[in-house]
Every structure is written in structure tokens, then in C-alpha cells.
Amino acid sequence: ITKTKISRKILDRLQNLITKANPKLELAGMATLQRMQPKVELKSHTDQHTDPSIRYATILYLNNNYTDGQLFFKNKPGIELVPNPGTLVVFPGNEEYEHGVRHVGEGPIRHVLVGFVKEKGFYEKNKY
């Protein structure tokens, strides 16, 4: 996905925005296509739990014609999202924004591109 001209352009623009906002951050990914079949869910989790360099999670919605499959935030009751295609959702990767995806219903597959905004040089700075 990252080798196509349009994808490279989008990634470069996003990285430029991130660098302007905070030069200590970098875009990692946005090349992982997540397909969720009917009856599949994504359990509640935090992204920093698996990778402490993650500062923000990004989800680019490619379709919204699937049934159910809402993005939810465990610590933000009442917030459940099915954004329009082309919507980029960005949120902190910390415990306050623990999140998951409800079971997808019968019908079309849920498609999103996921990525992360990470702290540059995190692992080099945090060696034992």
C-alpha cells in the first residue's frame, strides 16, 4: 500500500503535519489494512501496552456500509463511532483511551487503515 503514488502522497502529508505539530513524533504505519469479517470483534486494549513508544493511534475509515462494528472507548461511555469513509480518527494511545471494536454484523467487511504516531528514538533513549 505504501508504494502507490497516492498512498505515498498521503503519508508524506500526514508526516509533514505531525512534524509541524511536534518534531519529536513520527508516523509509523498507515499501511496496515485491517479487514474485520462478520462476527469478529477487537477486544478492548491500549496501544501503549504493546508498544510504549506509541503516542497516538490513527484509523482511516475506508467504508461504513458494514453492520455494527462500532469503535468504542472503554473509559468514555456513550462514544461509539462508525465514521464516514475518508475520515481519519486520531486519539491518544494511553489507558484513558482504551478502545476496541464491537462485533461486526452480517454483510460487508469493515475496512480501515491503521497506524500510529510514535516518539522518535524512544527505544534508543530507553535502553537498559
Disulfide bonds with the S-S distance in Angstrom:
none
